[in-house]
Structure formats: C-alpha cells, structure tokens
Amino acid sequence: TPAEVMREHQRALTKAQRELDRERTKLEQQEKKLIADIKKTAKANQMVVFFVSLTNGVSRQYFWNPECVQNHGEG
C-alpha cells in the first residue's frame, strides 16, 4: 500500500540522517584532536611536525567546506 511504501522511505531517510550525524560527530572529534595536537607541537617548538599537522588541518577545511563539496559535484 502507499502508506507502507511511504513508511519505508521515511525509515530510510531517518537512517541516512542518523548516519550523517554520526559521521559529522566523528569528524568534529577528529578536528578537536588535530587542533590539540597542533597546539601541543607548536608549544613544544617541533616545527616540522607542526607544519605537517597544520597542512592536514587546512586541507581538511578545504575538502569539508560545503561549498567545495557542492562545486565538485556539479563538475
């Protein structure tokens, strides 16, 4: 019946939203860890490690910028 089909689609949408929320939370935790590592290495004057970590952070911001993701999809 149409109600069952609608219910299945609604469940699929809800599941996809939960998965996106989980992934966003995981990425936010990784970002916090990366920022803490950058601060720790900068404080310890380990400049080589600092610049590598900083580069990783900058590239992460570029790739996870919603505008960049949207533009790459338009291709």
CYANA upper distance limits for C-alpha pairs under 8 A (distance plus 0.5 A):
  1 THR  CA      5 VAL  CA      6.97
  2 PRO  CA      6 MET  CA      6.57
  3 ALA  CA      7 ARG  CA      6.59
  4 GLU  CA      8 GLU  CA      6.69
  5 VAL  CA      9 HIS  CA      6.77
  6 MET  CA     10 GLN  CA      6.57
  7 ARG  CA     11 ARG  CA      6.67
  8 GLU  CA     12 ALA  CA      6.74
  9 HIS  CA     13 LEU  CA      6.70
 10 GLN  CA     14 THR  CA      6.67
 11 ARG  CA     15 LYS  CA      6.59
 12 ALA  CA     16 ALA  CA      6.67
 13 LEU  CA     17 GLN  CA      6.67
 14 THR  CA     18 ARG  CA      6.76
 15 LYS  CA     19 GLU  CA      6.80
 16 ALA  CA     20 LEU  CA      6.74
 17 GLN  CA     21 ASP  CA      6.67
 18 ARG  CA     22 ARG  CA      6.68
 19 GLU  CA     23 GLU  CA      6.72
 20 LEU  CA     24 ARG  CA      6.57
 21 ASP  CA     25 THR  CA      6.63
 22 ARG  CA     26 LYS  CA      6.69
 23 GLU  CA     27 LEU  CA      6.66
 24 ARG  CA     28 GLU  CA      6.66
 25 THR  CA     29 GLN  CA      6.78
 26 LYS  CA     30 GLN  CA      6.79
 27 LEU  CA     31 GLU  CA      6.59
 28 GLU  CA     32 LYS  CA      6.77
 29 GLN  CA     33 LYS  CA      6.76
 30 GLN  CA     34 LEU  CA      6.59
 31 GLU  CA     35 ILE  CA      6.64
 31 GLU  CA     57 GLY  CA      8.26
 32 LYS  CA     36 ALA  CA      6.68
 33 LYS  CA     37 ASP  CA      6.68
 34 LEU  CA     38 ILE  CA      6.63
 34 LEU  CA     53 SER  CA      7.72
 34 LEU  CA     57 GLY  CA      7.63
 35 ILE  CA     39 LYS  CA      6.71
 35 ILE  CA     57 GLY  CA      8.37
 36 ALA  CA     40 LYS  CA      6.59
 37 ASP  CA     41 THR  CA      6.58
 37 ASP  CA     53 SER  CA      8.12
 38 ILE  CA     42 ALA  CA      6.54
 38 ILE  CA     50 PHE  CA      6.24
 38 ILE  CA     53 SER  CA      6.50
 38 ILE  CA     54 LEU  CA      7.09
 39 LYS  CA     43 LYS  CA      6.55
 40 LYS  CA     44 ALA  CA      6.77
 41 THR  CA     45 ASN  CA      6.66
 41 THR  CA     46 GLN  CA      5.88
 41 THR  CA     47 MET  CA      7.71
 41 THR  CA     49 VAL  CA      7.21
 41 THR  CA     50 PHE  CA      5.98
 42 ALA  CA     46 GLN  CA      6.66
 42 ALA  CA     47 MET  CA      7.04
 42 ALA  CA     50 PHE  CA      6.26
 46 GLN  CA     50 PHE  CA      6.57
 47 MET  CA     51 PHE  CA      6.59
 48 VAL  CA     52 VAL  CA      6.89
 49 VAL  CA     53 SER  CA      6.62
 50 PHE  CA     54 LEU  CA      6.51
 51 PHE  CA     55 THR  CA      6.49
 52 VAL  CA     56 ASN  CA      6.81
 53 SER  CA     57 GLY  CA      6.77
 54 LEU  CA     58 VAL  CA      6.72
 55 THR  CA     59 SER  CA      6.66
 56 ASN  CA     60 ARG  CA      6.57
 57 GLY  CA     61 GLN  CA      6.79
 58 VAL  CA     62 TYR  CA      6.83
 59 SER  CA     63 PHE  CA      6.68
 60 ARG  CA     64 TRP  CA      6.48
 61 GLN  CA     65 ASN  CA      6.36
 62 TYR  CA     68 CYS  CA      7.50
 63 PHE  CA     68 CYS  CA      7.05
 63 PHE  CA     69 VAL  CA      7.29
 64 TRP  CA     68 CYS  CA      7.78
 64 TRP  CA     69 VAL  CA      7.26
 65 ASN  CA     69 VAL  CA      6.87
 66 PRO  CA     70 GLN  CA      6.51
 67 GLU  CA     71 ASN  CA      6.56
 68 CYS  CA     72 HIS  CA      6.61
 69 VAL  CA     73 GLY  CA      6.85
 70 GLN  CA     74 GLU  CA      7.13
 71 ASN  CA     75 GLY  CA      7.34
